[in-house]
Amino acid sequence: MNIKSLLLGSAAALAVVSGAQAADAIVAAEPEPVEYVRVCDAYGTGYFYIPGTETCLKIEGYIRFQVDVGPDESGPSSWDAFTRGQVQFTAKSDTEYGPLTGVIVLQANADNATFQDTILDSAYLDIAGFRAGLFYSWWDDGLSGETDDIGSPVTLHNSIRYQYESGDFYAGISVDELEDSPFYNGETPNNVGVAVGLGGKAGAFSYQVTAGYDTDNEAGAVRAMGTVAVGPGTFGLAAVWASDPGAYYNAAEWAIAAEYAIQATDKLKITPGAQWYGNYGVVNGATDADFGSDDAWKVGLTVDYQITDNFYAKATVNYLDGDDIDDVTTGYFRLQRAF
C-alpha cells in the first residue's frame, strides 16, 4: 500500500512537471533600439541630426542683462534695467535645389516682474538664394560700435528677397511690407518698400551699398559703408542720404559716420565713433513731411570685453548736440552669455 501510494504520487508529480514544461515559456521583451544623436558636420559646428531624419538642427541663443541710461529713460527716472532671453533654431537639409534652411528666433524681454513680452524675432525659409518670412533687412547693418545712426527706424519686416552670392560678393533685391514703419503726410500702414543691397570683401577691405524706396511716403534712401584694417584696429566709414523722411531713413537728409575699432588685446576692443547729421530731424510729419534745416553731431565710445568664453560685457556712452536741440547723453551697460 505504501509502495503503491508512492508510485501514484510520483506519477502525479511527473505529470505536473511535464505540464509546466509544455506551457509557453516567459520570454523577456527585447529592449527598443536606441538611436543616439549624431553630429552633423555638413553645415558647420553645432548641428546634429534630428533622430529618424536627415535634417540637421542647431540650437543657439543668448541671455542678456542691460541697464540703459538717459533722460527720462523710465518715466522720470534716468535709468532702466531689463533682461532678455533669446533662442534660435536653425534647420537645414539637402535638396536638389541646394540646402533648404528654416530659422525660428524667439525672444522674451522682461522690464520687470510684471511687464514682459515674448515675440517672434525672426521666422523664415531660405532656398537657392530665395528667402521669405519675417527677417531683418540690409538696413539693420551698421558699423561695429554703438554711436552710428545710419539704419532704418524699423528693420524687421515680412519680406521676400533674392540674394546672389559668389565667394566674397553678394547682391540682392527685397520687397518689404512696411506695416509698422514711420508714416508721414497722412499715409496709413501697410505700404510696400523695395530695397537692394550689395557688398563683399576685397582683402582687408569690406564694403556694402544699400538702397530702399518707400512707395507710400515716396521717399528713397541710399547708404554706402566700408571698413578696412589699419594698424591695431579697423577703420569704418559710412554715408547715408534720403530724399525725404521715410521708412528706410528718417534721422536726417544726409549723415556721415566714422569709427575706429581698436583691438587693444585679444579680449578688449575700444571703439570711438562720431557722426554728423545734415538737416537733422523731421518737421511737419503729419502734413508735409520734410527734414529740418539745422545740423547736429554725435560722438561716443564703446568698450567690448570678453570676460571668458561665451561671456561678454559691453558699455557705451554717446553725446548728441545740434543747432536747435538740447544736448543729450545716453548709454548702457550690458552683460551677455551666448550659447
C-alpha positions in Angstrom: 0.0 0.0 0.0 2.8 2.4 0.8 4.7 1.5 -2.3 1.5 1.9 -4.4 0.9 5.3 -2.9 4.4 6.3 -3.5 4.3 5.3 -7.2 1.0 7.1 -7.8 2.3 10.3 -6.1 5.5 10.2 -8.2 3.5 9.8 -11.4 1.3 12.8 -10.5 4.3 14.9 -9.8 5.9 14.0 -13.1 2.6 14.9 -14.9 2.5 18.3 -13.2 6.2 18.9 -14.1 5.6 17.8 -17.7 2.6 20.1 -18.0 4.6 23.0 -16.7 7.3 22.4 -19.2 4.8 22.2 -22.0 3.3 25.6 -21.2 4.6 28.7 -23.1 7.8 29.9 -21.6 8.0 33.5 -20.2 10.3 35.4 -22.6 11.8 38.9 -21.6 11.0 41.6 -24.2 13.9 42.8 -26.2 14.7 46.5 -25.4 13.9 49.1 -28.1 16.9 50.0 -30.1 18.2 53.4 -29.0 19.0 55.9 -31.8 21.7 58.2 -30.5 22.0 61.8 -31.6 24.5 62.1 -34.5 26.7 65.1 -35.1 26.0 66.8 -38.5 29.2 68.5 -39.8 27.9 69.4 -43.3 26.8 72.9 -42.3 29.4 73.9 -39.7 29.7 73.4 -35.9 26.8 72.9 -33.6 24.4 70.9 -35.9 23.0 67.5 -35.1 20.7 65.2 -37.0 17.1 65.1 -35.7 16.6 61.4 -34.8 14.9 59.5 -37.6 15.5 62.2 -40.2 18.2 63.6 -42.5 17.5 67.2 -41.2 20.3 68.9 -39.3 19.3 71.2 -36.4 21.3 73.8 -34.5 20.1 75.5 -31.2 21.8 78.7 -30.0 20.9 81.9 -28.3 21.9 84.3 -25.5 20.9 85.7 -22.1 21.3 89.5 -21.7 21.2 91.9 -18.8 21.3 95.5 -19.7 21.0 98.9 -17.9 20.1 101.9 -20.1 20.9 105.4 -19.0 19.4 108.6 -20.4 16.9 111.4 -19.8 13.5 110.1 -18.8 14.6 106.5 -19.6 11.9 105.1 -17.5 9.3 107.7 -16.7 11.1 110.4 -14.6 14.0 108.0 -13.9 17.2 108.4 -15.8 18.0 104.7 -15.9 16.1 101.4 -16.6 17.2 97.8 -16.4 15.9 94.9 -18.5 16.6 91.2 -19.1 16.3 89.3 -22.4 16.4 85.7 -23.3 16.7 84.6 -27.0 16.8 81.2 -28.6 17.3 80.4 -32.3 16.5 77.2 -34.1 18.2 76.6 -37.5 17.2 73.6 -39.5 19.0 72.5 -42.7 18.6 69.7 -45.2 19.9 68.9 -48.6 17.6 69.1 -51.7 18.1 69.1 -55.4 18.0 72.9 -55.3 20.7 73.2 -52.6 20.3 73.4 -48.8 16.8 74.1 -47.5 17.1 76.3 -44.4 14.4 77.2 -41.8 15.1 79.7 -39.0 12.9 80.5 -35.9 14.1 83.1 -33.4 12.1 83.5 -30.2 12.8 86.4 -27.9 11.5 87.2 -24.4 12.1 90.6 -22.7 11.4 91.5 -19.1 11.5 95.1 -18.0 10.3 93.9 -14.5 8.4 91.0 -13.0 5.1 92.1 -14.4 5.9 94.0 -17.6 7.2 91.3 -20.0 6.7 90.3 -23.7 7.6 87.4 -25.8 8.0 88.0 -29.6 8.8 86.1 -32.7 12.0 87.9 -33.6 12.5 86.1 -36.9 11.0 83.2 -38.8 11.9 82.5 -42.4 12.7 79.9 -45.0 15.7 80.1 -47.4 16.5 78.0 -50.5 18.5 78.7 -53.6 19.0 82.3 -52.7 15.3 83.0 -52.1 14.2 84.0 -48.6 10.6 84.6 -47.4 9.2 85.3 -44.0 10.0 87.7 -41.1 13.6 88.7 -41.1 15.9 91.8 -40.8 16.7 93.8 -43.8 20.2 95.0 -45.0 19.3 98.3 -43.4 19.8 96.7 -40.0 23.5 96.5 -40.6 25.8 99.2 -39.3 29.3 99.9 -38.0 30.6 97.8 -35.1 30.3 100.5 -32.4 27.2 101.9 -30.8 27.5 105.5 -31.9 26.4 105.4 -35.6 22.8 106.1 -36.5 22.6 105.1 -40.2 19.9 102.5 -40.3 16.1 102.2 -40.7 14.0 103.0 -37.6 12.3 99.6 -38.2 14.3 96.9 -39.8 12.3 93.7 -39.2 9.7 93.1 -41.9 7.7 90.4 -43.6 9.6 90.2 -46.8 10.6 88.2 -49.8 14.0 88.6 -51.4 16.5 87.0 -53.7 20.3 87.3 -52.9 23.0 86.1 -55.2 26.3 85.1 -53.6 29.6 84.2 -55.1 32.7 83.9 -53.0 33.2 87.3 -51.2 30.4 89.1 -53.2 26.6 89.3 -52.8 23.8 91.3 -54.4 20.1 91.1 -53.9 16.7 92.7 -54.1 13.9 92.6 -51.4 10.2 93.5 -51.4 9.3 94.6 -47.8 5.9 95.1 -46.1 6.4 98.4 -44.2 3.4 97.9 -41.9 4.9 99.4 -38.7 7.5 101.8 -40.1 7.1 105.6 -39.9 4.3 107.2 -41.9 4.0 110.8 -43.0 1.7 113.1 -44.9 -1.4 111.3 -43.8 -0.4 107.9 -45.1 -1.6 104.7 -43.3 0.1 101.4 -42.5 0.7 98.5 -44.9 2.7 100.2 -47.6 5.4 98.5 -49.7 9.1 99.1 -49.9 11.7 97.8 -52.3 15.3 97.5 -51.2 18.5 96.4 -52.9 21.8 95.5 -51.4 25.3 94.5 -52.5 28.5 94.0 -50.7 31.6 91.9 -50.3 35.3 91.8 -49.3 38.5 92.5 -51.1 41.5 91.6 -49.0 41.4 93.7 -45.8 38.6 95.9 -47.2 34.9 95.2 -46.8 32.0 97.2 -48.3 28.2 97.4 -48.5 25.8 99.6 -50.5 22.1 99.6 -49.6 19.2 101.5 -51.1 15.5 101.5 -50.5 12.3 103.2 -51.8 9.2 103.7 -49.6 6.3 103.7 -52.1 3.7 105.4 -49.9 5.9 108.1 -48.5 7.6 108.4 -51.9 11.0 108.6 -50.2 14.2 107.0 -51.2 17.4 106.4 -49.3 20.9 105.1 -50.2 23.8 104.2 -47.9 27.4 103.2 -48.5 29.6 101.7 -45.8 33.1 100.3 -45.7 35.7 99.0 -43.3 39.5 98.4 -43.6 42.1 97.0 -41.3 44.5 99.8 -40.2 47.2 99.2 -37.6 45.8 97.6 -34.4 42.2 98.1 -35.4 39.6 98.5 -38.1 38.5 101.9 -39.5 34.9 102.2 -40.6 33.2 104.9 -42.7 29.6 105.3 -43.7 27.4 107.9 -45.5 23.6 107.9 -46.0 21.3 110.2 -48.0 17.5 110.3 -48.1 15.3 112.3 -50.4 12.5 112.7 -47.8 11.6 111.2 -44.4 10.6 107.6 -45.0 10.7 104.0 -43.7 14.4 103.4 -44.8 15.9 106.5 -43.2 14.4 109.4 -41.3 17.1 110.8 -39.0 18.4 113.5 -41.4 18.6 114.3 -45.0 22.2 113.1 -45.0 24.8 111.9 -42.5 28.4 110.8 -42.3 29.6 108.4 -39.6 33.1 107.2 -38.7 34.7 104.9 -36.1 38.0 103.2 -35.3 37.6 99.8 -33.6 40.9 99.3 -31.7 41.6 95.6 -30.8 43.6 96.5 -27.7 44.0 92.9 -26.5 42.6 89.5 -27.5 39.6 90.3 -25.2 39.3 94.1 -25.2 38.0 96.2 -28.1 37.7 100.0 -27.7 35.7 101.9 -30.4 35.5 105.7 -30.5 33.0 107.0 -33.1 31.4 110.2 -34.4 28.6 111.2 -36.7 27.5 114.4 -38.5 23.9 115.0 -39.5 22.9 117.4 -42.2 19.3 118.8 -42.0 18.6 116.9 -38.8 15.1 115.7 -37.7 11.6 115.8 -39.3 9.2 118.8 -39.4 5.5 118.8 -40.3 5.4 115.0 -40.3 1.6 114.8 -40.4 1.0 117.2 -43.3 4.1 117.9 -45.4 7.0 116.0 -44.1 10.4 117.4 -44.6 13.8 117.3 -43.0 14.8 120.1 -40.7 17.2 122.9 -41.6 19.7 122.5 -38.7 22.7 120.3 -38.3 23.7 118.0 -35.4 26.6 116.0 -34.4 27.3 113.0 -32.2 30.3 111.4 -30.5 30.6 108.3 -28.5 32.8 105.5 -27.1 32.0 101.8 -26.9 34.0 99.2 -25.0 33.7 95.4 -25.5 35.3 92.9 -23.2 35.2 89.1 -23.3 35.2 88.0 -19.7 35.5 84.3 -20.6 34.4 82.0 -23.4 30.8 83.0 -24.5 30.5 85.6 -21.8 30.8 89.3 -22.7 30.5 92.8 -21.3 29.7 95.9 -23.3 29.5 99.6 -22.2 28.8 102.6 -24.4 28.3 106.4 -23.8 27.1 108.8 -26.5 26.7 112.6 -26.6 24.3 114.3 -29.2 24.2 118.0 -29.8 22.7 120.2 -32.5 21.9 123.7 -33.7 18.3 123.8 -32.4 18.1 120.8 -29.9 19.0 120.2 -26.3 22.2 118.2 -25.9 21.7 114.7 -24.6 23.9 112.0 -23.1 22.8 108.3 -23.3 24.4 105.0 -22.8 24.1 101.5 -21.5 26.0 98.6 -19.7 25.4 95.1 -20.9 26.3 91.5 -19.7 25.6 88.7 -22.2 26.1 85.0 -22.1 25.9 83.3 -25.5 25.4 79.6 -26.1 
